């Protein structure tokens, strides 16, 4: 039996951490055996890393550096590829990912130290790549806001990916950066079906609020785009055109997408979620995802892992291109400037 459903959470299981010799397990779904690790109450761990920049070597990703102010993400997106990273910290990729959050409280200081190095060459840095920089915890800790202040001080270009309306809190800093063409924001939108969103990514901002935030930023001169991802067969693929149209109407000037892939423990987490929420089509969805990735639910090959291959992948590619051409034909995202960097953080009187 599948067992009880934890409302307000994406993952409903805690897969075994392969790096741990001993760990709590739950042998009876009825709760006869208490599982102390399966607790839906958020716990925050403050971390002081020695390095904050992550360097990317994947040709699938259009940026070299990223910063993740947080490890783990309260949004609880059940499909999130980044969940597996949590196992390196001794946690599970399942419920732990959503409830045991690591906050890098010295992130802004570490970023400033990077900018102070003589060897630093101005380069776009993306917030964040793995976890949402505007997840609920950010409202109190303001680590992302402190990072933006460093970007303002040194005038280094920054890209942001989020699915939380909290980003509008920082409109003052974003507006300043936008005036100098130093920032662009991508909003991640997976579905406009509110019932589906509450099940699939329960602690994210609703699509309606995301589009409102998109318009608010756009009206303030900030370049915004929409990223639909992941597209999951027979779950949200039919929403593509409407999402792109609504984004364009809300001020977005470009769009991108990714196809579903379930790497590592995410395969177990998503399969469990699928069986609980869509038992009528679970097998169909699973087989379609496998058809995208050569008979598996994940493909780690560069150039294929995010776009897939095969008939279904080609259909999605064609449909997306048609919608993008329809709503974004006259617009594009301009490159961010790198020539305004303030060496040492000092204002140049000739600027």
Secondary structure, DSSP 4 states (H G I P E B T S, - for coil): ------TT-S----PPPTT-SS----S-TTSSS--TT---S-EEEEE--S---EE---TTSS-SEEE-SEES-TT--TT-GGGGGGGGGT--SSHHHHHEEEEETTHHHHHHHHHHSTT-----EEE-SSS-TTSTTHHHH-HHHHHHHHHHHHT--EEEEE--GGGGGGHHHHHHHHHTT-EEEEEE---S-HHHHHHHSTTSPPHHHHHHHHHHHHHTT-EEEEEEEEE-TTTTGGGHHHHHHHHHHTT---EEEEE----TTHHHHHHHHHHHH-TTTHHHHHHHHHHHBTTBS----TTTTTT--SHHHHHHHHHHHHHHHHHHTT---PPPP-TT--GGGPPPTT-
